[in-house]
C-alpha cells in the first residue's frame, strides 16, 4: 500500500538564527489541488532555471540535513485498559525507516524529499477494521531548537483477518530557507515520529517491542 503526502508549513514563520540575517522556515506544497498559473510557472522558471522537481537528478552543493526517526516516538502501541499483553493489543505501528534526498545551490533554500516506511498492526482487541494513525515531521536546528513541526493523518483499513500491513508515504516540498550561502544542510535535522502518549513514549524508552508478524515471517 502506498500513500503520498506533502508537507505544508507556510503558516509557521519561525526564524533560523544561524547568521546575522534571519530567514523564515517553511515548507511549501508541490503539485496538489490548485492549478499552477502561467505567472507561477514563469516565476518558477526564473528562480530554478533548468532544475527539475526530481531531487535525485540534482546533486546538492553541500551536505543534506540529517533525517532520522525519534526513538521515543518510533513505535505506537495501543492496549485495551493499558494492559501490556498480546491478548490486550488493539493497534500497533512501527516506523521502519526513512530515506531522503535534498537539493540546493548557491544561496537557494534547501529542498528535502523523503520516503517513510510504516508497519502497522491490528490486534485482537481492535475496534473495527480502520485505524487513523497520526505522525509528525519536524525541522530543527541540529541538536537545538525545533523550527517547524506538522502533524499528518495516516488512515489504514485492514482486510478481514489481516493483522499487519506495510505502508510507504512520500513527503516532498520540505523547504528550509537559509540566511546565506554559508549555512549548509548540516545545520538542520528533520525528525519523524508517531504522535504518542507519555505512556507509549516510556514503553519505547524501556526498549519494549511488540508487533504482529506475517505468516511468511513466522515460517
Secondary structure, DSSP 8 states (H G I E B T S, - for coil): -EEEEE---TT--EEE-SSSS-EEE-----SSSS---HHHHHHHHHHHTT--S-GGGS--SS---EEEE-GGGSEEEEEGGG--SGGGEEEEEEEEEEEEEEE--TT--EEEEEEEEEEEEE-TT--SSEEEEEEEEEEEETTS-EEEEEEEEEEEE--TT--EEEEEEEEEEEEE--SSTT--GGGEEEEEEE---HHHHHHHHTT-------HHHH-
